[in-house]
Amino acid sequence: MRLFPTGIDAERGNTMRGTGPVAINGTTVYAYYMLANSLVRVRISVDETDRLGIVDGLRVEITLPGQEAMDLLVTATNRIPPYVWLHLEPLAPPSGNPTG
């Protein structure tokens, strides 16, 4: 069973959808969001995406309404003006294997 930091069971296919204030790296934007399986999708404006410097491969902290902050990786940015869909996946937990 894979749990998000918020306790949502990703393997059961729980789905959360909504609109409202979403914090991305500490900046609050109005967004449409959905959480299903191990994928988080957030739709924000092209302008906000550019202002926040969001690109594929960026590590971000996302806080959805009523949830705890999650560390995620931007795996894709689909630009469909005037919006951008951010596809986000949870970061792998630290392995605990020291290197060096």
C-alpha positions as CSV (number, residue, x, y, z in Angstrom):
1,M,0.0,0.0,0.0
2,R,1.4,3.4,-1.0
3,L,0.2,6.3,1.2
4,F,0.6,9.9,0.4
5,P,1.8,12.0,3.4
6,T,-1.9,13.0,3.9
7,G,-2.9,9.3,4.5
8,I,-4.7,8.9,1.2
9,D,-4.3,5.3,-0.1
10,A,-2.9,5.6,-3.6
11,E,-3.5,1.9,-4.5
12,R,-7.2,2.0,-3.8
13,G,-7.6,4.7,-6.4
14,N,-9.1,7.3,-4.1
15,T,-10.0,10.4,-6.1
16,M,-10.1,13.9,-4.8
17,R,-11.2,16.7,-7.2
18,G,-11.9,20.3,-6.6
19,T,-11.1,23.9,-7.1
20,G,-9.6,26.5,-4.7
21,P,-6.5,27.9,-3.3
22,V,-3.5,25.6,-3.8
23,A,0.0,26.5,-2.4
24,I,2.9,25.8,-4.8
25,N,6.2,26.4,-3.1
26,G,4.6,28.8,-0.7
27,T,2.7,30.8,-3.3
28,T,-1.0,30.5,-3.3
29,V,-2.8,30.3,-6.6
30,Y,-6.4,29.4,-7.6
31,A,-6.4,26.0,-9.3
32,Y,-8.3,23.0,-10.3
33,Y,-6.8,19.9,-8.8
34,M,-7.3,16.1,-8.8
35,L,-5.6,13.4,-6.8
36,A,-5.9,9.8,-8.1
37,N,-3.7,6.8,-7.6
38,S,-0.2,8.0,-7.4
39,L,-0.7,11.0,-9.6
40,V,-1.6,14.6,-8.6
41,R,-2.8,16.9,-11.4
42,V,-3.1,20.7,-11.0
43,R,-4.4,23.1,-13.6
44,I,-3.2,26.7,-13.3
45,S,-2.9,29.6,-15.7
46,V,0.0,29.9,-18.2
47,D,1.0,33.2,-16.5
48,E,1.2,31.6,-13.0
49,T,3.2,28.7,-14.4
50,D,5.7,31.1,-15.9
51,R,5.8,33.4,-12.9
52,L,6.5,30.4,-10.6
53,G,9.2,29.0,-13.0
54,I,7.5,25.6,-13.2
55,V,9.2,23.2,-15.6
56,D,9.4,19.4,-16.1
57,G,11.7,17.9,-13.5
58,L,11.2,20.6,-10.8
59,R,10.7,19.5,-7.2
60,V,7.7,21.3,-5.7
61,E,5.8,21.5,-2.4
62,I,2.1,21.4,-3.0
63,T,-0.6,22.0,-0.4
64,L,-4.1,21.2,-1.5
65,P,-7.1,22.6,0.4
66,G,-7.6,20.7,3.7
67,Q,-4.4,18.6,3.1
68,E,-0.9,18.6,4.4
69,A,2.0,19.8,2.2
70,M,3.4,17.1,-0.1
71,D,6.8,17.0,-1.8
72,L,6.2,16.2,-5.5
73,L,8.1,16.0,-8.8
74,V,6.7,17.8,-11.8
75,T,6.8,14.9,-14.4
76,A,5.0,16.8,-17.2
77,T,3.6,20.3,-18.0
78,N,0.9,20.2,-20.6
79,R,0.4,23.8,-22.0
80,I,-3.1,24.2,-23.3
81,P,-3.5,28.0,-23.2
82,P,-4.7,29.7,-21.2
83,Y,-4.0,26.9,-18.8
84,V,-1.2,24.4,-17.9
85,W,-1.8,21.0,-16.5
86,L,0.9,20.0,-14.0
87,H,1.4,16.3,-13.7
88,L,3.0,15.5,-10.3
89,E,4.2,12.4,-8.6
90,P,5.4,11.8,-5.1
91,L,9.1,11.7,-4.5
92,A,10.7,8.4,-3.5
93,P,11.4,8.2,0.2
94,P,15.1,8.4,1.2
95,S,16.7,5.0,0.9
96,G,18.7,5.2,4.1
97,N,21.8,3.9,2.3
98,P,24.6,6.3,3.0
99,T,27.0,6.8,0.1
100,G,30.7,7.4,0.3
